[in-house]
Amino acid sequence: MLKFKSLKIWQKLALVITVMGIPFVTLAFLLFSAAATQITTAKDELSGTEYLKVTRDLLEHVPRHSAATAAALAGDLAFRSQAQTIASSIDSDLSRLEEVNRTRGANWGTEAKVNTIKSDWATIRSRGVGGDPRTNDAQHVALMSHVLDLIREVADKSQLIL
């Protein structure tokens, strides 16, 4: 205590400011850390939302293609051109999926799932509007299942699902 009395006024003020500044610096650090975490979470959620827009379009087109192909296989030739139009839409969806996976999904490890989806579609696409109706249905169901798996993974990794 004697040493404190012997300090000059500017030294006492500097000591008081330093002691009071420690909690301020600590709180400022915690505040900025929390803000940085929230910003990262918001960016992940935004990326996930953009990614899911593309997968939603794909998930919408695959059942429509399955139904049109099934109708064409059942003998209704009017659905043959509709199946081809929807197939072009799916090709476009897959191109957009590859792009969004490259830009948004780089850190989520979704490359294997996207490749599986592309492979499933290539198998369906190569068959065209032909083959066995049961095989057609099973292949479309498998493709939809893989798209849903991708949606779940993206939603989880982007923190859209807590």
Disulfide bonds with the S-S distance in Angstrom:
none
